[in-house]
């Protein structure tokens, strides 16, 4: 049996840093908006215990790839597990703040949980996913969400399914670097979900990222000509919402060659969950 899945991107519609724990992790609030656009993944069972990964991206050593690590973690938790051959066709930019690696890891856990007949509940899969990164649980849960804590405390919310133009400047942003800067705002007061829907929010990382990465600053300035441009996560991607796909595509056609971009629709339910009938 072979499973073919879409591992979707996400956007942070706002990102407030509320504090910092003793272990260095930052406390935050954000809204994760899932998109109907992502990497293609294919999974098939092996009769041995090997994890074979074929991908068009060779920048990471196998042991550092979140897909491989996710499969190995699930193997340890699943008595029925054998091995798997996984194919990953990446179209989401790396270092973009749109969750590509986290989404790949989540889709791996969800797919192999089915293929290996592990029968682990979502809570357990989310716990495993959190070991791989703070953004993995939202992709495991598969619903756009209001997030708190370090990003793992999730409350599913429904967001209007609008269209977004997402732009990737010609750089990758180091999340570790941004969160280590002393000038990063770390004391934004907590807000409620109702307050988000009434007045939105900002990205506390944006000023620091603009200062350190002129390419991101340039992308925000360009996109602000056509709508409210925002940074997602710690970047490098920036985005703006549009009322229609055609309007977003029209602006995409004007994009300077130094940038990459794509148009996607915001969705409340992950494509992965639709494809796995996990609704």
TORGU-499901 format. One record per residue (C-alpha): x, y, z. Coordinates in steps of 0.25 Angstrom, whole numbers, padded with zeros to 4 digits, always signed. Last residue first. Example, Ala and Ser with C-alpha at 12.3 -4.5 7.8 and 13.67 -1.06 7.14 Angstrom:
2
+0055-0004+0029
+0049-0018+0031
REM end
This chain:
279
-0047+0059+0038
-0036+0048+0038
-0039+0043+0025
-0024+0042+0021
-0025+0051+0009
-0034+0061+0017
-0024+0061+0029
-0012+0063+0020
-0020+0075+0013
-0020+0081+0027
-0034+0087+0032
-0036+0102+0034
-0031+0106+0020
-0024+0118+0015
-0023+0119+0000
-0010+0119-0007
-0002+0128-0016
+0013+0126-0019
+0026+0134-0018
+0040+0136-0021
+0048+0149-0020
+0060+0155-0028
+0051+0154-0041
+0042+0165-0036
+0028+0161-0034
+0018+0167-0043
+0012+0154-0048
+0009+0151-0033
+0001+0163-0032
-0009+0158-0042
-0009+0144-0036
-0013+0150-0023
-0024+0158-0030
-0029+0145-0037
-0029+0137-0024
-0038+0146-0018
-0040+0155-0006
-0025+0157-0004
-0016+0154+0009
-0002+0158+0009
+0011+0150+0012
+0025+0150+0016
+0035+0139+0016
+0048+0140+0023
+0043+0139+0033
+0043+0138+0049
+0029+0133+0048
+0022+0139+0037
+0025+0154+0033
+0014+0163+0029
+0010+0172+0017
-0003+0180+0018
-0007+0181+0003
-0002+0185-0010
+0009+0195-0008
+0013+0188+0005
+0018+0176-0003
+0030+0184-0008
+0033+0189+0006
+0032+0175+0012
+0041+0169+0001
+0052+0180+0003
+0052+0178+0018
+0053+0163+0016
+0065+0165+0007
+0071+0175+0017
+0072+0163+0027
+0077+0168+0041
+0069+0180+0043
+0057+0175+0036
+0058+0162+0045
+0059+0170+0058
+0047+0179+0054
+0038+0167+0050
+0040+0158+0062
+0029+0164+0070
+0019+0160+0059
+0007+0169+0060
-0008+0166+0065
-0022+0165+0060
-0032+0175+0065
-0045+0168+0067
-0042+0154+0063
-0029+0155+0072
-0037+0161+0083
-0047+0149+0083
-0035+0139+0084
-0030+0146+0096
-0018+0155+0097
-0005+0153+0106
+0003+0166+0108
+0016+0167+0100
+0028+0166+0109
+0039+0159+0100
+0042+0169+0090
+0055+0165+0083
+0066+0176+0085
+0074+0165+0093
+0075+0156+0080
+0075+0141+0084
+0061+0139+0078
+0066+0144+0064
+0078+0136+0064
+0072+0123+0067
+0061+0126+0057
+0072+0127+0046
+0066+0134+0034
+0069+0128+0020
+0071+0138+0009
+0067+0142-0005
+0053+0147-0001
+0041+0137-0001
+0028+0144-0004
+0014+0138+0000
+0002+0144-0007
-0010+0139+0001
-0025+0136-0002
-0036+0136+0009
-0042+0124+0016
-0048+0132+0028
-0042+0126+0041
-0048+0115+0049
-0041+0112+0062
-0035+0100+0068
-0028+0103+0082
-0014+0099+0083
-0004+0099+0094
+0009+0094+0086
+0014+0108+0082
+0024+0110+0093
+0012+0113+0102
+0001+0118+0093
-0006+0115+0080
-0019+0119+0073
-0021+0109+0063
-0023+0105+0048
-0026+0090+0048
-0018+0077+0046
-0015+0073+0060
-0002+0067+0055
+0001+0080+0047
-0001+0088+0060
+0007+0078+0067
+0020+0080+0058
+0022+0095+0061
+0029+0093+0074
+0039+0084+0068
+0044+0069+0067
+0041+0066+0082
+0027+0072+0080
+0024+0062+0069
+0024+0051+0079
+0015+0058+0088
+0006+0061+0076
+0006+0047+0072
+0002+0043+0086
-0010+0053+0087
-0014+0049+0073
-0016+0035+0077
-0007+0024+0074
-0013+0012+0066
+0001+0007+0061
-0005+0000+0049
+0009+0002+0042
+0002+0009+0030
-0007+0017+0038
+0003+0022+0049
+0013+0023+0037
+0004+0034+0030
+0001+0042+0042
+0016+0042+0047
+0021+0045+0033
+0011+0056+0031
+0015+0062+0044
+0030+0062+0040
+0028+0068+0026
+0019+0079+0033
+0030+0082+0043
+0040+0083+0031
+0032+0092+0023
+0027+0101+0034
+0025+0114+0027
+0036+0122+0034
+0044+0122+0021
+0057+0115+0025
+0054+0105+0014
+0045+0108+0003
+0033+0100+0001
+0034+0092-0013
+0039+0079-0007
+0037+0066-0013
+0038+0056-0002
+0038+0041-0005
+0038+0031+0007
+0041+0016+0007
+0037+0010+0020
+0041+0000+0031
+0034-0010+0040
+0026-0004+0052
+0016-0013+0059
+0021-0010+0073
+0020+0005+0071
+0027+0015+0080
+0041+0013+0075
+0037+0012+0061
+0030+0026+0063
+0043+0032+0067
+0050+0026+0055
+0040+0031+0045
+0040+0045+0051
+0055+0046+0051
+0055+0042+0036
+0045+0053+0033
+0052+0063+0041
+0065+0061+0034
+0077+0062+0043
+0080+0047+0042
+0079+0048+0027
+0090+0059+0026
+0083+0072+0021
+0084+0080+0008
+0080+0069-0001
+0067+0074-0005
+0060+0066-0017
+0057+0055-0007
+0057+0040-0006
+0057+0035+0009
+0059+0020+0012
+0055+0016+0026
+0060+0002+0029
+0053-0008+0038
+0051-0019+0027
+0038-0022+0020
+0036-0008+0015
+0024+0000+0015
+0021+0011+0005
+0020+0026+0007
+0019+0037-0003
+0020+0052+0000
+0017+0065-0008
+0021+0078-0001
+0011+0089+0001
-0001+0098-0003
-0015+0098+0003
-0011+0106+0014
-0012+0105+0029
-0013+0118+0038
-0006+0117+0051
-0010+0128+0061
+0001+0132+0071
+0004+0134+0085
+0017+0133+0091
+0026+0128+0103
+0041+0127+0098
+0049+0115+0102
+0062+0119+0109
+0061+0108+0120
+0057+0118+0130
+0045+0122+0122
+0044+0134+0114
+0032+0144+0112
+0020+0149+0104
+0026+0148+0090
+0014+0152+0081
+0013+0146+0067
+0002+0149+0057
-0005+0143+0045
+0006+0132+0046
+0006+0125+0033
+0006+0110+0030
+0010+0101+0019
+0004+0088+0015
+0009+0074+0015
+0001+0068+0003
+0000+0053+0003
+0001+0040-0005
+0000+0027+0003
+0005+0014-0003
+0000+0000+0000
REM end
